[in-house]
Amino acid sequence: MRWLMIGLLVSLFALLVAAAGGARHILIQRSKLNRKPVAGAGETKSPPVGSKTNASQTPNSDTTDESDL
């Protein structure tokens, strides 16, 4: 019975260490993502006020092609 209790405590400790390592990994990855600038968030060139954009330059996400289905 003593060996079962020792095995239980050892496995609980190992589970605790694994959970702490997983949480640490997640926190490190989130901090790395927060440090990187968002793609396209930099300075952008906007078209002149009077210009019109071409329909082929701005794809419409509402339309679906039959090949997408």
mmCIF file of the N, C-alpha and C atoms, coordinates in Angstrom:
data_MODEL
# 
_entry.id   MODEL 
# 
loop_
_atom_site.group_PDB 
_atom_site.id 
_atom_site.type_symbol 
_atom_site.label_atom_id 
_atom_site.label_alt_id 
_atom_site.label_comp_id 
_atom_site.label_asym_id 
_atom_site.label_entity_id 
_atom_site.label_seq_id 
_atom_site.pdbx_PDB_ins_code 
_atom_site.Cartn_x 
_atom_site.Cartn_y 
_atom_site.Cartn_z 
_atom_site.occupancy 
_atom_site.B_iso_or_equiv 
_atom_site.pdbx_formal_charge 
_atom_site.auth_seq_id 
_atom_site.auth_comp_id 
_atom_site.auth_asym_id 
_atom_site.auth_atom_id 
_atom_site.pdbx_PDB_model_num 
ATOM 1   N N  . MET A 1 1  ? 0.807   -1.188 0.000   1.00 0.00 ? 1  MET A N  1 
ATOM 2   C CA . MET A 1 1  ? 0.000   0.000  0.000   1.00 0.00 ? 1  MET A CA 1 
ATOM 3   C C  . MET A 1 1  ? 0.860   1.265  0.000   1.00 0.00 ? 1  MET A C  1 
ATOM 4   N N  . ARG A 1 2  ? 1.992   1.185  0.678   1.00 0.00 ? 2  ARG A N  1 
ATOM 5   C CA . ARG A 1 2  ? 2.893   2.324  0.723   1.00 0.00 ? 2  ARG A CA 1 
ATOM 6   C C  . ARG A 1 2  ? 3.414   2.647  -0.669  1.00 0.00 ? 2  ARG A C  1 
ATOM 7   N N  . TRP A 1 3  ? 3.738   1.618  -1.469  1.00 0.00 ? 3  TRP A N  1 
ATOM 8   C CA . TRP A 1 3  ? 4.269   1.853  -2.818  1.00 0.00 ? 3  TRP A CA 1 
ATOM 9   C C  . TRP A 1 3  ? 3.218   2.479  -3.732  1.00 0.00 ? 3  TRP A C  1 
ATOM 10  N N  . LEU A 1 4  ? 1.968   2.119  -3.532  1.00 0.00 ? 4  LEU A N  1 
ATOM 11  C CA . LEU A 1 4  ? 0.913   2.744  -4.326  1.00 0.00 ? 4  LEU A CA 1 
ATOM 12  C C  . LEU A 1 4  ? 0.796   4.237  -4.016  1.00 0.00 ? 4  LEU A C  1 
ATOM 13  N N  . MET A 1 5  ? 0.909   4.597  -2.747  1.00 0.00 ? 5  MET A N  1 
ATOM 14  C CA . MET A 1 5  ? 0.842   6.009  -2.355  1.00 0.00 ? 5  MET A CA 1 
ATOM 15  C C  . MET A 1 5  ? 2.048   6.775  -2.889  1.00 0.00 ? 5  MET A C  1 
ATOM 16  N N  . ILE A 1 6  ? 3.209   6.177  -2.847  1.00 0.00 ? 6  ILE A N  1 
ATOM 17  C CA . ILE A 1 6  ? 4.405   6.823  -3.401  1.00 0.00 ? 6  ILE A CA 1 
ATOM 18  C C  . ILE A 1 6  ? 4.250   7.005  -4.903  1.00 0.00 ? 6  ILE A C  1 
ATOM 19  N N  . GLY A 1 7  ? 3.754   5.991  -5.582  1.00 0.00 ? 7  GLY A N  1 
ATOM 20  C CA . GLY A 1 7  ? 3.531   6.091  -7.029  1.00 0.00 ? 7  GLY A CA 1 
ATOM 21  C C  . GLY A 1 7  ? 2.511   7.171  -7.372  1.00 0.00 ? 7  GLY A C  1 
ATOM 22  N N  . LEU A 1 8  ? 1.456   7.277  -6.567  1.00 0.00 ? 8  LEU A N  1 
ATOM 23  C CA . LEU A 1 8  ? 0.447   8.310  -6.787  1.00 0.00 ? 8  LEU A CA 1 
ATOM 24  C C  . LEU A 1 8  ? 1.048   9.699  -6.612  1.00 0.00 ? 8  LEU A C  1 
ATOM 25  N N  . LEU A 1 9  ? 1.823   9.894  -5.567  1.00 0.00 ? 9  LEU A N  1 
ATOM 26  C CA . LEU A 1 9  ? 2.434   11.206 -5.328  1.00 0.00 ? 9  LEU A CA 1 
ATOM 27  C C  . LEU A 1 9  ? 3.439   11.573 -6.415  1.00 0.00 ? 9  LEU A C  1 
ATOM 28  N N  . VAL A 1 10 ? 4.215   10.589 -6.848  1.00 0.00 ? 10 VAL A N  1 
ATOM 29  C CA . VAL A 1 10 ? 5.191   10.856 -7.908  1.00 0.00 ? 10 VAL A CA 1 
ATOM 30  C C  . VAL A 1 10 ? 4.486   11.218 -9.208  1.00 0.00 ? 10 VAL A C  1 
ATOM 31  N N  . SER A 1 11 ? 3.410   10.498 -9.538  1.00 0.00 ? 11 SER A N  1 
ATOM 32  C CA . SER A 1 11 ? 2.700   10.787 -10.782 1.00 0.00 ? 11 SER A CA 1 
ATOM 33  C C  . SER A 1 11 ? 1.980   12.137 -10.706 1.00 0.00 ? 11 SER A C  1 
ATOM 34  N N  . LEU A 1 12 ? 1.461   12.491 -9.539  1.00 0.00 ? 12 LEU A N  1 
ATOM 35  C CA . LEU A 1 12 ? 0.847   13.810 -9.379  1.00 0.00 ? 12 LEU A CA 1 
ATOM 36  C C  . LEU A 1 12 ? 1.877   14.924 -9.530  1.00 0.00 ? 12 LEU A C  1 
ATOM 37  N N  . PHE A 1 13 ? 3.055   14.714 -8.971  1.00 0.00 ? 13 PHE A N  1 
ATOM 38  C CA . PHE A 1 13 ? 4.121   15.703 -9.110  1.00 0.00 ? 13 PHE A CA 1 
ATOM 39  C C  . PHE A 1 13 ? 4.541   15.844 -10.576 1.00 0.00 ? 13 PHE A C  1 
ATOM 40  N N  . ALA A 1 14 ? 4.643   14.724 -11.283 1.00 0.00 ? 14 ALA A N  1 
ATOM 41  C CA . ALA A 1 14 ? 5.007   14.769 -12.700 1.00 0.00 ? 14 ALA A CA 1 
ATOM 42  C C  . ALA A 1 14 ? 3.937   15.490 -13.516 1.00 0.00 ? 14 ALA A C  1 
ATOM 43  N N  . LEU A 1 15 ? 2.676   15.258 -13.190 1.00 0.00 ? 15 LEU A N  1 
ATOM 44  C CA . LEU A 1 15 ? 1.582   15.942 -13.871 1.00 0.00 ? 15 LEU A CA 1 
ATOM 45  C C  . LEU A 1 15 ? 1.625   17.441 -13.601 1.00 0.00 ? 15 LEU A C  1 
ATOM 46  N N  . LEU A 1 16 ? 1.934   17.814 -12.373 1.00 0.00 ? 16 LEU A N  1 
ATOM 47  C CA . LEU A 1 16 ? 2.050   19.222 -12.018 1.00 0.00 ? 16 LEU A CA 1 
ATOM 48  C C  . LEU A 1 16 ? 3.191   19.894 -12.782 1.00 0.00 ? 16 LEU A C  1 
ATOM 49  N N  . VAL A 1 17 ? 4.317   19.219 -12.887 1.00 0.00 ? 17 VAL A N  1 
ATOM 50  C CA . VAL A 1 17 ? 5.458   19.759 -13.631 1.00 0.00 ? 17 VAL A CA 1 
ATOM 51  C C  . VAL A 1 17 ? 5.108   19.907 -15.115 1.00 0.00 ? 17 VAL A C  1 
ATOM 52  N N  . ALA A 1 18 ? 4.423   18.926 -15.692 1.00 0.00 ? 18 ALA A N  1 
ATOM 53  C CA . ALA A 1 18 ? 4.035   18.996 -17.098 1.00 0.00 ? 18 ALA A CA 1 
ATOM 54  C C  . ALA A 1 18 ? 3.050   20.134 -17.343 1.00 0.00 ? 18 ALA A C  1 
ATOM 55  N N  . ALA A 1 19 ? 2.089   20.321 -16.447 1.00 0.00 ? 19 ALA A N  1 
ATOM 56  C CA . ALA A 1 19 ? 1.125   21.410 -16.597 1.00 0.00 ? 19 ALA A CA 1 
ATOM 57  C C  . ALA A 1 19 ? 1.814   22.769 -16.480 1.00 0.00 ? 19 ALA A C  1 
ATOM 58  N N  . ALA A 1 20 ? 2.758   22.895 -15.552 1.00 0.00 ? 20 ALA A N  1 
ATOM 59  C CA . ALA A 1 20 ? 3.490   24.149 -15.401 1.00 0.00 ? 20 ALA A CA 1 
ATOM 60  C C  . ALA A 1 20 ? 4.335   24.433 -16.649 1.00 0.00 ? 20 ALA A C  1 
ATOM 61  N N  . GLY A 1 21 ? 4.945   23.395 -17.202 1.00 0.00 ? 21 GLY A N  1 
ATOM 62  C CA . GLY A 1 21 ? 5.720   23.581 -18.427 1.00 0.00 ? 21 GLY A CA 1 
ATOM 63  C C  . GLY A 1 21 ? 4.856   23.993 -19.604 1.00 0.00 ? 21 GLY A C  1 
ATOM 64  N N  . GLY A 1 22 ? 3.668   23.398 -19.706 1.00 0.00 ? 22 GLY A N  1 
ATOM 65  C CA . GLY A 1 22 ? 2.741   23.782 -20.774 1.00 0.00 ? 22 GLY A CA 1 
ATOM 66  C C  . GLY A 1 22 ? 2.277   25.219 -20.632 1.00 0.00 ? 22 GLY A C  1 
ATOM 67  N N  . ALA A 1 23 ? 1.958   25.623 -19.404 1.00 0.00 ? 23 ALA A N  1 
ATOM 68  C CA . ALA A 1 23 ? 1.528   27.003 -19.165 1.00 0.00 ? 23 ALA A CA 1 
ATOM 69  C C  . ALA A 1 23 ? 2.658   27.988 -19.464 1.00 0.00 ? 23 ALA A C  1 
ATOM 70  N N  . ARG A 1 24 ? 3.874   27.621 -19.092 1.00 0.00 ? 24 ARG A N  1 
ATOM 71  C CA . ARG A 1 24 ? 5.034   28.492 -19.367 1.00 0.00 ? 24 ARG A CA 1 
ATOM 72  C C  . ARG A 1 24 ? 5.251   28.633 -20.867 1.00 0.00 ? 24 ARG A C  1 
ATOM 73  N N  . HIS A 1 25 ? 5.121   27.536 -21.592 1.00 0.00 ? 25 HIS A N  1 
ATOM 74  C CA . HIS A 1 25 ? 5.290   27.562 -23.045 1.00 0.00 ? 25 HIS A CA 1 
ATOM 75  C C  . HIS A 1 25 ? 4.246   28.479 -23.688 1.00 0.00 ? 25 HIS A C  1 
ATOM 76  N N  . ILE A 1 26 ? 2.997   28.372 -23.240 1.00 0.00 ? 26 ILE A N  1 
ATOM 77  C CA . ILE A 1 26 ? 1.935   29.216 -23.788 1.00 0.00 ? 26 ILE A CA 1 
ATOM 78  C C  . ILE A 1 26 ? 2.216   30.683 -23.502 1.00 0.00 ? 26 ILE A C  1 
ATOM 79  N N  . LEU A 1 27 ? 2.632   31.002 -22.291 1.00 0.00 ? 27 LEU A N  1 
ATOM 80  C CA . LEU A 1 27 ? 2.915   32.398 -21.946 1.00 0.00 ? 27 LEU A CA 1 
ATOM 81  C C  . LEU A 1 27 ? 4.071   32.955 -22.767 1.00 0.00 ? 27 LEU A C  1 
ATOM 82  N N  . ILE A 1 28 ? 5.104   32.146 -22.989 1.00 0.00 ? 28 ILE A N  1 
ATOM 83  C CA . ILE A 1 28 ? 6.240   32.603 -23.789 1.00 0.00 ? 28 ILE A CA 1 
ATOM 84  C C  . ILE A 1 28 ? 5.814   32.857 -25.227 1.00 0.00 ? 28 ILE A C  1 
ATOM 85  N N  . GLN A 1 29 ? 5.022   31.952 -25.802 1.00 0.00 ? 29 GLN A N  1 
ATOM 86  C CA . GLN A 1 29 ? 4.580   32.123 -27.188 1.00 0.00 ? 29 GLN A CA 1 
ATOM 87  C C  . GLN A 1 29 ? 3.672   33.343 -27.329 1.00 0.00 ? 29 GLN A C  1 
ATOM 88  N N  . ARG A 1 30 ? 2.795   33.577 -26.364 1.00 0.00 ? 30 ARG A N  1 
ATOM 89  C CA . ARG A 1 30 ? 1.923   34.755 -26.427 1.00 0.00 ? 30 ARG A CA 1 
ATOM 90  C C  . ARG A 1 30 ? 2.728   36.034 -26.341 1.00 0.00 ? 30 ARG A C  1 
ATOM 91  N N  . SER A 1 31 ? 3.755   36.061 -25.493 1.00 0.00 ? 31 SER A N  1 
ATOM 92  C CA . SER A 1 31 ? 4.561   37.277 -25.381 1.00 0.00 ? 31 SER A CA 1 
ATOM 93  C C  . SER A 1 31 ? 5.345   37.527 -26.663 1.00 0.00 ? 31 SER A C  1 
ATOM 94  N N  . LYS A 1 32 ? 5.774   36.460 -27.338 1.00 0.00 ? 32 LYS A N  1 
ATOM 95  C CA . LYS A 1 32 ? 6.462   36.632 -28.622 1.00 0.00 ? 32 LYS A CA 1 
ATOM 96  C C  . LYS A 1 32 ? 5.516   37.188 -29.671 1.00 0.00 ? 32 LYS A C  1 
ATOM 97  N N  . LEU A 1 33 ? 4.274   36.704 -29.690 1.00 0.00 ? 33 LEU A N  1 
ATOM 98  C CA . LEU A 1 33 ? 3.302   37.200 -30.655 1.00 0.00 ? 33 LEU A CA 1 
ATOM 99  C C  . LEU A 1 33 ? 2.942   38.653 -30.387 1.00 0.00 ? 33 LEU A C  1 
ATOM 100 N N  . ASN A 1 34 ? 2.875   39.039 -29.124 1.00 0.00 ? 34 ASN A N  1 
ATOM 101 C CA . ASN A 1 34 ? 2.525   40.411 -28.788 1.00 0.00 ? 34 ASN A CA 1 
ATOM 102 C C  . ASN A 1 34 ? 3.636   41.383 -29.126 1.00 0.00 ? 34 ASN A C  1 
ATOM 103 N N  . ARG A 1 35 ? 4.874   40.923 -29.173 1.00 0.00 ? 35 ARG A N  1 
ATOM 104 C CA . ARG A 1 35 ? 5.987   41.796 -29.521 1.00 0.00 ? 35 ARG A CA 1 
ATOM 105 C C  . ARG A 1 35 ? 6.064   42.068 -31.006 1.00 0.00 ? 35 ARG A C  1 
ATOM 106 N N  . LYS A 1 36 ? 5.602   41.111 -31.829 1.00 0.00 ? 36 LYS A N  1 
ATOM 107 C CA . LYS A 1 36 ? 5.668   41.292 -33.275 1.00 0.00 ? 36 LYS A CA 1 
ATOM 108 C C  . LYS A 1 36 ? 4.590   42.270 -33.728 1.00 0.00 ? 36 LYS A C  1 
ATOM 109 N N  . PRO A 1 37 ? 4.921   43.166 -34.662 1.00 0.00 ? 37 PRO A N  1 
ATOM 110 C CA . PRO A 1 37 ? 3.874   44.032 -35.202 1.00 0.00 ? 37 PRO A CA 1 
ATOM 111 C C  . PRO A 1 37 ? 2.916   43.224 -36.078 1.00 0.00 ? 37 PRO A C  1 
ATOM 112 N N  . VAL A 1 38 ? 1.673   43.643 -36.107 1.00 0.00 ? 38 VAL A N  1 
ATOM 113 C CA . VAL A 1 38 ? 0.675   42.957 -36.910 1.00 0.00 ? 38 VAL A CA 1 
ATOM 114 C C  . VAL A 1 38 ? 0.989   43.186 -38.380 1.00 0.00 ? 38 VAL A C  1 
ATOM 115 N N  . ALA A 1 39 ? 0.842   42.142 -39.202 1.00 0.00 ? 39 ALA A N  1 
ATOM 116 C CA . ALA A 1 39 ? 1.146   42.256 -40.621 1.00 0.00 ? 39 ALA A CA 1 
ATOM 117 C C  . ALA A 1 39 ? 0.241   43.305 -41.255 1.00 0.00 ? 39 ALA A C  1 
ATOM 118 N N  . GLY A 1 40 ? 0.845   44.233 -41.972 1.00 0.00 ? 40 GLY A N  1 
ATOM 119 C CA . GLY A 1 40 ? 0.084   45.261 -42.659 1.00 0.00 ? 40 GLY A CA 1 
ATOM 120 C C  . GLY A 1 40 ? -0.303  46.425 -41.771 1.00 0.00 ? 40 GLY A C  1 
ATOM 121 N N  . ALA A 1 41 ? 0.176   46.453 -40.530 1.00 0.00 ? 41 ALA A N  1 
ATOM 122 C CA . ALA A 1 41 ? -0.196  47.526 -39.625 1.00 0.00 ? 41 ALA A CA 1 
ATOM 123 C C  . ALA A 1 41 ? 0.712   48.739 -39.785 1.00 0.00 ? 41 ALA A C  1 
ATOM 124 N N  . GLY A 1 42 ? 1.728   48.619 -40.612 1.00 0.00 ? 42 GLY A N  1 
ATOM 125 C CA . GLY A 1 42 ? 2.649   49.727 -40.806 1.00 0.00 ? 42 GLY A CA 1 
ATOM 126 C C  . GLY A 1 42 ? 2.048   50.819 -41.656 1.00 0.00 ? 42 GLY A C  1 
ATOM 127 N N  . GLU A 1 43 ? 2.889   51.718 -42.080 1.00 0.00 ? 43 GLU A N  1 
ATOM 128 C CA . GLU A 1 43 ? 2.429   52.831 -42.899 1.00 0.00 ? 43 GLU A CA 1 
ATOM 129 C C  . GLU A 1 43 ? 2.004   52.316 -44.272 1.00 0.00 ? 43 GLU A C  1 
ATOM 130 N N  . THR A 1 44 ? 0.807   52.669 -44.679 1.00 0.00 ? 44 THR A N  1 
ATOM 131 C CA . THR A 1 44 ? 0.286   52.237 -45.971 1.00 0.00 ? 44 THR A CA 1 
ATOM 132 C C  . THR A 1 44 ? 0.057   53.447 -46.854 1.00 0.00 ? 44 THR A C  1 
ATOM 133 N N  . LYS A 1 45 ? 0.139   53.218 -48.137 1.00 0.00 ? 45 LYS A N  1 
ATOM 134 C CA . LYS A 1 45 ? -0.118  54.288 -49.089 1.00 0.00 ? 45 LYS A CA 1 
ATOM 135 C C  . LYS A 1 45 ? -1.583  54.217 -49.476 1.00 0.00 ? 45 LYS A C  1 
ATOM 136 N N  . SER A 1 46 ? -2.331  55.241 -49.150 1.00 0.00 ? 46 SER A N  1 
ATOM 137 C CA . SER A 1 46 ? -3.733  55.273 -49.525 1.00 0.00 ? 46 SER A CA 1 
ATOM 138 C C  . SER A 1 46 ? -3.864  55.936 -50.889 1.00 0.00 ? 46 SER A C  1 
ATOM 139 N N  . PRO A 1 47 ? -4.851  55.517 -51.682 1.00 0.00 ? 47 PRO A N  1 
ATOM 140 C CA . PRO A 1 47 ? -5.018  56.124 -52.995 1.00 0.00 ? 47 PRO A CA 1 
ATOM 141 C C  . PRO A 1 47 ? -5.445  57.575 -52.856 1.00 0.00 ? 47 PRO A C  1 
ATOM 142 N N  . PRO A 1 48 ? -5.179  58.400 -53.870 1.00 0.00 ? 48 PRO A N  1 
ATOM 143 C CA . PRO A 1 48 ? -5.616  59.800 -53.814 1.00 0.00 ? 48 PRO A CA 1 
ATOM 144 C C  . PRO A 1 48 ? -7.126  59.877 -53.627 1.00 0.00 ? 48 PRO A C  1 
ATOM 145 N N  . VAL A 1 49 ? -7.594  60.996 -53.115 1.00 0.00 ? 49 VAL A N  1 
ATOM 146 C CA . VAL A 1 49 ? -8.989  61.141 -52.740 1.00 0.00 ? 49 VAL A CA 1 
ATOM 147 C C  . VAL A 1 49 ? -9.925  60.957 -53.922 1.00 0.00 ? 49 VAL A C  1 
ATOM 148 N N  . GLY A 1 50 ? -9.572  61.460 -55.092 1.00 0.00 ? 50 GLY A N  1 
ATOM 149 C CA . GLY A 1 50 ? -10.472 61.400 -56.238 1.00 0.00 ? 50 GLY A CA 1 
ATOM 150 C C  . GLY A 1 50 ? -10.385 60.123 -57.038 1.00 0.00 ? 50 GLY A C  1 
ATOM 151 N N  . SER A 1 51 ? -9.490  59.214 -56.730 1.00 0.00 ? 51 SER A N  1 
ATOM 152 C CA . SER A 1 51 ? -9.313  58.022 -57.558 1.00 0.00 ? 51 SER A CA 1 
ATOM 153 C C  . SER A 1 51 ? -10.295 56.929 -57.166 1.00 0.00 ? 51 SER A C  1 
ATOM 154 N N  . LYS A 1 52 ? -10.641 56.088 -58.146 1.00 0.00 ? 52 LYS A N  1 
ATOM 155 C CA . LYS A 1 52 ? -11.525 54.952 -57.905 1.00 0.00 ? 52 LYS A CA 1 
ATOM 156 C C  . LYS A 1 52 ? -10.686 53.685 -57.960 1.00 0.00 ? 52 LYS A C  1 
ATOM 157 N N  . THR A 1 53 ? -11.016 52.709 -57.126 1.00 0.00 ? 53 THR A N  1 
ATOM 158 C CA . THR A 1 53 ? -10.261 51.458 -57.143 1.00 0.00 ? 53 THR A CA 1 
ATOM 159 C C  . THR A 1 53 ? -10.876 50.524 -58.172 1.00 0.00 ? 53 THR A C  1 
ATOM 160 N N  . ASN A 1 54 ? -10.024 49.733 -58.769 1.00 0.00 ? 54 ASN A N  1 
ATOM 161 C CA . ASN A 1 54 ? -10.466 48.769 -59.758 1.00 0.00 ? 54 ASN A CA 1 
ATOM 162 C C  . ASN A 1 54 ? -11.088 47.573 -59.040 1.00 0.00 ? 54 ASN A C  1 
ATOM 163 N N  . ALA A 1 55 ? -12.148 46.993 -59.579 1.00 0.00 ? 55 ALA A N  1 
ATOM 164 C CA . ALA A 1 55 ? -12.822 45.864 -58.940 1.00 0.00 ? 55 ALA A CA 1 
ATOM 165 C C  . ALA A 1 55 ? -11.912 44.645 -58.844 1.00 0.00 ? 55 ALA A C  1 
ATOM 166 N N  . SER A 1 56 ? -10.966 44.517 -59.762 1.00 0.00 ? 56 SER A N  1 
ATOM 167 C CA . SER A 1 56 ? -10.070 43.366 -59.707 1.00 0.00 ? 56 SER A CA 1 
ATOM 168 C C  . SER A 1 56 ? -9.033  43.507 -58.596 1.00 0.00 ? 56 SER A C  1 
ATOM 169 N N  . GLN A 1 57 ? -8.820  44.732 -58.100 1.00 0.00 ? 57 GLN A N  1 
ATOM 170 C CA . GLN A 1 57 ? -7.850  44.941 -57.029 1.00 0.00 ? 57 GLN A CA 1 
ATOM 171 C C  . GLN A 1 57 ? -8.422  44.583 -55.666 1.00 0.00 ? 57 GLN A C  1 
ATOM 172 N N  . THR A 1 58 ? -9.729  44.701 -55.496 1.00 0.00 ? 58 THR A N  1 
ATOM 173 C CA . THR A 1 58 ? -10.332 44.395 -54.212 1.00 0.00 ? 58 THR A CA 1 
ATOM 174 C C  . THR A 1 58 ? -11.283 43.217 -54.366 1.00 0.00 ? 58 THR A C  1 
ATOM 175 N N  . PRO A 1 59 ? -10.860 42.020 -53.990 1.00 0.00 ? 59 PRO A N  1 
ATOM 176 C CA . PRO A 1 59 ? -11.734 40.854 -54.140 1.00 0.00 ? 59 PRO A CA 1 
ATOM 177 C C  . PRO A 1 59 ? -12.913 40.937 -53.174 1.00 0.00 ? 59 PRO A C  1 
ATOM 178 N N  . ASN A 1 60 ? -14.034 40.431 -53.628 1.00 0.00 ? 60 ASN A N  1 
ATOM 179 C CA . ASN A 1 60 ? -15.239 40.430 -52.815 1.00 0.00 ? 60 ASN A CA 1 
ATOM 180 C C  . ASN A 1 60 ? -15.364 39.077 -52.135 1.00 0.00 ? 60 ASN A C  1 
ATOM 181 N N  . SER A 1 61 ? -15.361 39.073 -50.817 1.00 0.00 ? 61 SER A N  1 
ATOM 182 C CA . SER A 1 61 ? -15.425 37.808 -50.084 1.00 0.00 ? 61 SER A CA 1 
ATOM 183 C C  . SER A 1 61 ? -16.839 37.247 -50.041 1.00 0.00 ? 61 SER A C  1 
ATOM 184 N N  . ASP A 1 62 ? -17.844 38.064 -50.424 1.00 0.00 ? 62 ASP A N  1 
ATOM 185 C CA . ASP A 1 62 ? -19.222 37.582 -50.371 1.00 0.00 ? 62 ASP A CA 1 
ATOM 186 C C  . ASP A 1 62 ? -19.550 36.658 -51.527 1.00 0.00 ? 62 ASP A C  1 
ATOM 187 N N  . THR A 1 63 ? -18.845 36.782 -52.630 1.00 0.00 ? 63 THR A N  1 
ATOM 188 C CA . THR A 1 63 ? -19.131 35.937 -53.780 1.00 0.00 ? 63 THR A CA 1 
ATOM 189 C C  . THR A 1 63 ? -18.335 34.642 -53.677 1.00 0.00 ? 63 THR A C  1 
ATOM 190 N N  . THR A 1 64 ? -18.977 33.539 -54.017 1.00 0.00 ? 64 THR A N  1 
ATOM 191 C CA . THR A 1 64 ? -18.276 32.260 -53.976 1.00 0.00 ? 64 THR A CA 1 
ATOM 192 C C  . THR A 1 64 ? -18.284 31.663 -55.373 1.00 0.00 ? 64 THR A C  1 
ATOM 193 N N  . ASP A 1 65 ? -17.193 31.070 -55.715 1.00 0.00 ? 65 ASP A N  1 
ATOM 194 C CA . ASP A 1 65 ? -17.059 30.404 -56.999 1.00 0.00 ? 65 ASP A CA 1 
ATOM 195 C C  . ASP A 1 65 ? -17.502 28.952 -56.825 1.00 0.00 ? 65 ASP A C  1 
ATOM 196 N N  . GLU A 1 66 ? -18.021 28.353 -57.891 1.00 0.00 ? 66 GLU A N  1 
ATOM 197 C CA . GLU A 1 66 ? -18.473 26.976 -57.786 1.00 0.00 ? 66 GLU A CA 1 
ATOM 198 C C  . GLU A 1 66 ? -17.312 26.019 -57.487 1.00 0.00 ? 66 GLU A C  1 
ATOM 199 N N  . SER A 1 67 ? -16.101 26.408 -57.865 1.00 0.00 ? 67 SER A N  1 
ATOM 200 C CA . SER A 1 67 ? -14.957 25.545 -57.599 1.00 0.00 ? 67 SER A CA 1 
ATOM 201 C C  . SER A 1 67 ? -14.598 25.535 -56.115 1.00 0.00 ? 67 SER A C  1 
ATOM 202 N N  . ASP A 1 68 ? -15.045 26.571 -55.345 1.00 0.00 ? 68 ASP A N  1 
ATOM 203 C CA . ASP A 1 68 ? -14.765 26.622 -53.921 1.00 0.00 ? 68 ASP A CA 1 
ATOM 204 C C  . ASP A 1 68 ? -15.634 25.659 -53.124 1.00 0.00 ? 68 ASP A C  1 
ATOM 205 N N  . LEU A 1 69 ? -16.764 25.246 -53.708 1.00 0.00 ? 69 LEU A N  1 
ATOM 206 C CA . LEU A 1 69 ? -17.703 24.386 -52.986 1.00 0.00 ? 69 LEU A CA 1 
ATOM 207 C C  . LEU A 1 69 ? -17.270 22.988 -53.006 1.00 0.00 ? 69 LEU A C  1 
# 
